[in-house]
Amino acid sequence: MFEEISFANSDREEMEDEARELFNHVRQLGVRLDDIDVIDPCAGCRRQGYKVHLGALPADDVRALNIALRALRVSAGPAERSRP
């Protein structure tokens, strides 16, 4: 009697998957993104679409993330270091 319908939003689900992957990569670098969130599109915002908000990072986590990212860039070699 009832029709099967879905309320899933594939764009949001895709962004959630990407955010989850980012969370896990950053966690492997020693930083836990406790406040990470997916933000719905805003009609008045300059950038359209879903956004990943990383939240508030304490200074120690920012330092740890910077150290890990610097090390990755150094190990990537000259071609990768020249990229912005």
C-alpha positions in Angstrom: 0.0 0.0 0.0 2.8 2.4 0.8 5.2 3.5 -1.9 9.0 3.2 -1.3 10.6 6.6 -1.3 14.0 7.9 -0.4 14.9 11.2 1.3 18.6 10.6 0.7 20.6 13.5 -0.7 23.3 12.0 -2.8 25.3 15.3 -3.0 25.4 15.6 0.8 26.2 11.9 1.2 29.1 12.3 -1.2 30.4 15.3 0.8 30.0 13.3 4.0 32.1 10.5 2.5 34.8 13.1 1.5 34.7 14.7 5.0 35.0 11.3 6.6 38.1 10.5 4.5 39.7 13.8 5.3 39.0 13.2 9.0 40.8 9.9 8.9 43.8 11.2 6.9 44.2 14.1 9.4 43.8 11.7 12.3 46.6 9.6 11.0 48.7 12.8 11.1 48.1 13.0 14.8 45.2 15.6 14.8 41.6 14.8 15.7 39.0 17.1 14.1 36.5 17.0 16.8 34.3 19.8 15.3 34.3 18.7 11.7 30.9 19.1 10.0 29.2 19.2 6.6 27.5 22.6 6.1 24.5 22.8 3.8 24.6 25.1 0.8 23.8 28.8 1.4 21.8 30.7 -1.1 23.6 34.0 -0.3 27.1 32.6 0.0 29.8 33.3 -2.6 30.7 29.6 -2.9 27.9 27.3 -3.7 27.4 23.7 -2.7 28.1 21.8 0.4 31.1 22.8 2.5 33.3 20.9 5.1 33.8 23.0 8.2 36.9 21.8 10.1 35.9 23.4 13.4 38.0 25.1 16.0 41.5 23.7 16.2 43.6 24.2 19.4 47.1 25.6 18.8 48.8 22.2 19.5 46.7 20.5 16.8 47.5 23.3 14.3 51.2 22.9 15.0 51.0 19.1 14.7 49.1 19.4 11.4 51.6 21.9 10.0 54.6 19.8 11.0 53.0 16.7 9.3 52.1 18.6 6.2 55.6 20.2 5.9 57.1 16.7 6.2 54.8 15.4 3.5 55.8 18.2 1.2 59.5 17.7 1.8 59.2 14.0 1.2 57.2 14.6 -2.0 60.2 16.1 -3.8 60.8 19.3 -5.8 58.0 18.9 -8.3 55.4 18.6 -5.6 56.9 21.4 -3.5 56.5 23.9 -6.3 52.7 23.5 -6.3 50.7 26.0 -4.3 
